[in-house]
Each structure stands twice: as structure tokens, then as C-alpha cells.
Amino acid sequence: MKLALLGYGKMGQVIERIALERGHEIILKKTSSTTFEGIENADVAIDFSVPDAAIENISECLNKGIPVVSGTTGWLENYEKMVSLCNEKKGAFIYGSNFSLGVNLFFELNDYLAKMMSKFNQYQVSMEEIHHTHKLDKPSGTAISLANGIINHTKHKNWSIENSKPDDLFIDVKRIDAIPGTHSVFYTSNVDTIEIKHTAHSRDGFAIGSIIAAEWLIGKKGVFTMKDVLNIENNITF
């Protein structure tokens, strides 16, 4: 697989290392100071850049018929535009707020628990997310995905990092040194607390998942998620 890396920060470098270990070839390492020259030779691109660059990166790929996997967060107000462009160009596109296998299983667990807890009004739900101090967006894309999973099954209508409105789902955002990513969901009553938690130990899990997604995406057309890549089906009924 000939791979274009759009963004060559810490995540891009981890993706490069693991991709080479899996026998793939890196044909482009795009940074803010380089161009897209040579991207037309890529089988697939992986975008781990910054919010301001993601739209340009994804658009460039779709316009040139390059399947693209994006793990950049903080730009989702333009997500539907990218979906429309992908469909218009008959391209292939995956966005994931988190490509870790463990986190995607955690998403399913979060949905399951939210459905279960919706019947027990004595529990108040809240969240915490912790990342390294260099992370630009807050809350994290992973936290937003978790929050939306809870909102879909509870009385909450929105999430907030301010804890200002009683109907909002509060996300306590913390930025601490070099933490790769920790996400917790709490259901608290007067007598006890139920907690589920995912702790990333390194960036490798995110990188491996994005490469697996890129391998899977080649030859396909459409807009997909990690549920498609991992063949995760949530058939839980209550």
C-alpha cells in the first residue's frame, strides 16, 4: 500500500513507523510547509493534521480520487460538506474521532450502559476527559462521540464543558502533561457511583486502527465509520 500522510506531527510519525513495519510505503509526508505533490500516486491517505488543515486535506484527496481516512478532530461543523463532496466524486472517506480498537469497543459499551441507565433517574451522568497539553480542541472528539451516545438515550439534549445548565451533560476537560487520552463516564447517585473508563497507554493504538482503516478502505466507495471497518453491530434491545 502506497500511503500519503497528511500531517507529520507525533501521530504522523507513529503511523509512519507502524505502516513501515506492516510493509507499506510512505510516498508523501505533508506538513504546513510542503505541497500535495505526488499525492496522486497514493493508494490511500491518512489525515492526522490540525482542524484548520483537515478540510483542505480531505478535499484534495476526494477531488483527486484518493481514498482518505481522517482522525483529525475539531472541524466537524464541516463534516456534511465532506460527505457531500465524497458522494459527488464517488470517493471513499472514513472519519473517526478515535481509531483505537479499544475505544471503539468502549463506544459500544457506553451506548449499552446509557440505554440501561435511562430507566434509573436517581443516577446523574457526567464525563471526564484528560489529554496532553498540546491537544488543540476541547473536549476531545472521542469525548464528543461518547457524549452523543449518552444524549441519544437519556434526557440530556446537549453537552457542555461549563456545567452551567442542569439539562446539559457535563464534560470535565483536563489537560495534563503527556497523557495520550483518558475518558471516563460516571453515573452517580446518593448511594453509589458506576464508572466506565478507557485509558490509552500510547499513540500506537490510534495509529494501528487508522492503518487498518486505510487498508480496508482501498477499493471501496462511500462514507464509512470504524463500525464498518471492525464489523461492529450493535443489536442490543431493551
URNORBEL-V897502 format. One record per residue. N is the residue number from 1. RES is the residue in one letter. PHI is phi in whole degrees, -180 to 180 (none if undefined). OMEGA is omega in whole degrees, 0 to 359 (* if undefined). D_FIRST is the distance of its C-alpha to the first C-alpha in Angstrom with 2 decimals. Layout:
BEGIN
N_RES_PHI_OMEGA_D_FIRST ; N_RES_PHI_OMEGA_D_FIRST
END
This chain:
BEGIN
1_M_none_175_0.00 ; 2_K_-92_193_3.80 ; 3_L_-118_172_6.06 ; 4_A_-103_177_9.77 ; 5_L_-101_179_12.33 ; 6_L_-102_191_15.53 ; 7_G_109_183_18.14 ; 8_Y_-132_173_18.23 ; 9_G_-87_183_21.08 ; 10_K_-62_179_21.44 ; 11_M_-67_180_18.88 ; 12_G_-58_180_16.27 ; 13_Q_-70_176_17.03 ; 14_V_-68_178_16.80 ; 15_I_-61_178_13.36 ; 16_E_-57_182_12.30 ; 17_R_-59_184_14.12 ; 18_I_-72_178_12.79 ; 19_A_-62_178_9.05 ; 20_L_-65_178_9.99 ; 21_E_-63_180_12.13 ; 22_R_-88_176_9.57 ; 23_G_90_180_7.89 ; 24_H_-90_181_5.00 ; 25_E_-116_176_6.14 ; 26_I_-95_183_8.47 ; 27_I_-107_178_9.77 ; 28_L_-154_173_12.44 ; 29_K_-123_187_14.75 ; 30_K_-83_174_17.24 ; 31_T_-126_180_20.71 ; 32_S_-66_183_24.09 ; 33_S_-107_179_24.99 ; 34_T_-124_183_22.04 ; 35_T_-103_177_20.96 ; 36_F_-89_184_18.01 ; 37_E_-56_179_17.93 ; 38_G_96_183_14.64 ; 39_I_-65_180_13.07 ; 40_E_-64_178_13.34 ; 41_N_-89_183_10.56 ; 42_A_-81_171_7.97 ; 43_D_-79_183_6.13 ; 44_V_-164_178_7.68 ; 45_A_-122_174_10.18 ; 46_I_-120_182_12.02 ; 47_D_-105_168_15.71 ; 48_F_-129_186_17.96 ; 49_S_-115_176_20.64 ; 50_V_-131_185_24.31 ; 51_P_-52_183_26.18 ; 52_D_-69_182_27.39 ; 53_A_-99_189_23.97 ; 54_A_-61_183_22.11 ; 55_I_-61_179_23.65 ; 56_E_-62_181_22.84 ; 57_N_-63_181_19.18 ; 58_I_-65_180_18.73 ; 59_S_-61_179_20.94 ; 60_E_-58_179_19.14 ; 61_C_-64_184_15.87 ; 62_L_-65_179_17.88 ; 63_N_-67_180_20.03 ; 64_K_-103_175_17.24 ; 65_G_75_179_15.53 ; 66_I_-98_175_12.45 ; 67_P_-58_185_11.95 ; 68_V_-136_175_13.11 ; 69_V_-112_181_13.84 ; 70_S_-121_174_17.02 ; 71_G_-114_177_18.86 ; 72_T_-74_178_21.45 ; 73_T_-110_177_24.93 ; 74_G_94_182_28.22 ; 75_W_-127_193_27.52 ; 76_L_-69_174_28.02 ; 77_E_-64_179_31.10 ; 78_N_-108_184_28.72 ; 79_Y_-60_183_26.43 ; 80_E_-64_175_28.15 ; 81_K_-64_180_27.69 ; 82_M_-71_175_23.91 ; 83_V_-62_179_24.27 ; 84_S_-63_179_26.51 ; 85_L_-65_178_24.22 ; 86_C_-60_180_21.29 ; 87_N_-67_179_23.73 ; 88_E_-62_183_25.21 ; 89_K_-89_184_22.00 ; 90_K_53_182_20.79 ; 91_G_-97_180_17.63 ; 92_A_-136_189_15.70 ; 93_F_-150_171_16.61 ; 94_I_-129_167_17.02 ; 95_Y_-110_175_19.52 ; 96_G_-138_175_20.51 ; 97_S_-70_177_23.44 ; 98_N_-162_183_22.04 ; 99_F_-98_179_18.85 ; 100_S_-64_176_20.56 ; 101_L_-58_181_21.18 ; 102_G_-61_180_24.72 ; 103_V_-67_180_25.42 ; 104_N_-67_171_24.37 ; 105_L_-68_178_26.75 ; 106_F_-63_175_29.24 ; 107_F_-57_181_29.04 ; 108_E_-67_177_30.15 ; 109_L_-62_179_32.88 ; 110_N_-61_177_34.04 ; 111_D_-62_181_34.43 ; 112_Y_-60_182_36.28 ; 113_L_-66_179_38.62 ; 114_A_-61_177_39.31 ; 115_K_-61_181_40.38 ; 116_M_-63_186_42.56 ; 117_M_-76_181_44.16 ; 118_S_-61_181_45.00 ; 119_K_-88_187_48.14 ; 120_F_-119_188_49.44 ; 121_N_-70_180_50.77 ; 122_Q_-73_179_52.17 ; 123_Y_-100_175_48.70 ; 124_Q_-103_184_47.36 ; 125_V_-99_175_43.60 ; 126_S_-149_183_42.01 ; 127_M_-136_173_38.76 ; 128_E_-139_172_37.73 ; 129_E_-134_183_34.51 ; 130_I_-127_177_34.08 ; 131_H_-139_177_31.47 ; 132_H_-64_186_31.37 ; 133_T_-71_180_33.55 ; 134_H_-90_180_30.75 ; 135_K_-69_189_29.53 ; 136_L_-83_186_30.53 ; 137_D_-97_175_31.03 ; 138_K_-147_356_33.61 ; 139_P_-70_180_33.55 ; 140_S_-67_175_29.91 ; 141_G_-61_177_27.72 ; 142_T_-63_179_27.74 ; 143_A_-63_179_31.53 ; 144_I_-65_177_31.77 ; 145_S_-62_177_29.76 ; 146_L_-63_181_32.11 ; 147_A_-62_180_35.10 ; 148_N_-65_176_34.28 ; 149_G_-62_178_33.99 ; 150_I_-71_181_37.46 ; 151_I_-59_181_38.91 ; 152_N_-63_187_37.98 ; 153_H_-126_182_40.30 ; 154_T_-132_181_43.06 ; 155_K_-74_182_45.79 ; 156_H_-69_181_43.80 ; 157_K_-105_183_42.85 ; 158_N_-145_171_40.97 ; 159_W_-110_181_39.65 ; 160_S_-151_174_41.07 ; 161_I_-102_183_40.76 ; 162_E_-104_183_44.46 ; 163_N_57_186_46.14 ; 164_S_-98_183_48.60 ; 165_K_-114_183_48.91 ; 166_P_-63_181_49.84 ; 167_D_-86_180_47.70 ; 168_D_-83_172_44.50 ; 169_L_-82_185_42.05 ; 170_F_-82_174_42.21 ; 171_I_-114_178_39.10 ; 172_D_-85_185_40.15 ; 173_V_-98_179_37.64 ; 174_K_-130_176_37.66 ; 175_R_-121_187_35.86 ; 176_I_-134_170_36.31 ; 177_D_41_190_34.93 ; 178_A_-107_182_31.46 ; 179_I_-69_182_31.13 ; 180_P_-67_180_27.49 ; 181_G_159_176_28.83 ; 182_T_-132_181_31.67 ; 183_H_-129_180_32.74 ; 184_S_-131_174_35.99 ; 185_V_-123_183_37.91 ; 186_F_-121_169_41.66 ; 187_Y_-116_190_44.25 ; 188_T_-119_173_47.62 ; 189_S_-122_178_51.13 ; 190_N_-68_187_54.51 ; 191_V_-113_181_54.18 ; 192_D_-165_177_50.57 ; 193_T_-135_172_46.95 ; 194_I_-104_183_43.86 ; 195_E_-133_168_40.67 ; 196_I_-120_189_36.98 ; 197_K_-150_171_34.63 ; 198_H_-122_179_31.03 ; 199_T_-123_175_30.48 ; 200_A_-83_180_27.16 ; 201_H_-94_178_27.48 ; 202_S_-163_177_24.53 ; 203_R_-81_186_21.54 ; 204_D_-59_181_19.20 ; 205_G_-62_178_19.72 ; 206_F_-66_182_18.71 ; 207_A_-66_180_15.51 ; 208_I_-59_180_14.49 ; 209_G_-63_181_15.41 ; 210_S_-69_178_13.47 ; 211_I_-70_176_10.13 ; 212_I_-60_178_11.34 ; 213_A_-63_179_12.30 ; 214_A_-64_178_9.05 ; 215_E_-61_182_7.56 ; 216_W_-69_189_10.97 ; 217_L_-75_183_11.28 ; 218_I_-60_179_9.01 ; 219_G_89_181_11.84 ; 220_K_-104_176_14.58 ; 221_K_-129_177_17.39 ; 222_G_129_179_19.65 ; 223_V_-108_187_20.31 ; 224_F_-130_175_19.52 ; 225_T_-130_178_20.32 ; 226_M_-67_174_19.46 ; 227_K_-61_178_22.17 ; 228_D_-67_182_20.11 ; 229_V_-61_185_17.03 ; 230_L_-92_180_19.41 ; 231_N_55_178_21.81 ; 232_I_-91_178_24.66 ; 233_E_-119_179_27.82 ; 234_N_-99_181_30.93 ; 235_N_-107_182_33.85 ; 236_I_-70_176_36.46 ; 237_T_-126_179_39.87 ; 238_F_-129_*_43.10
END
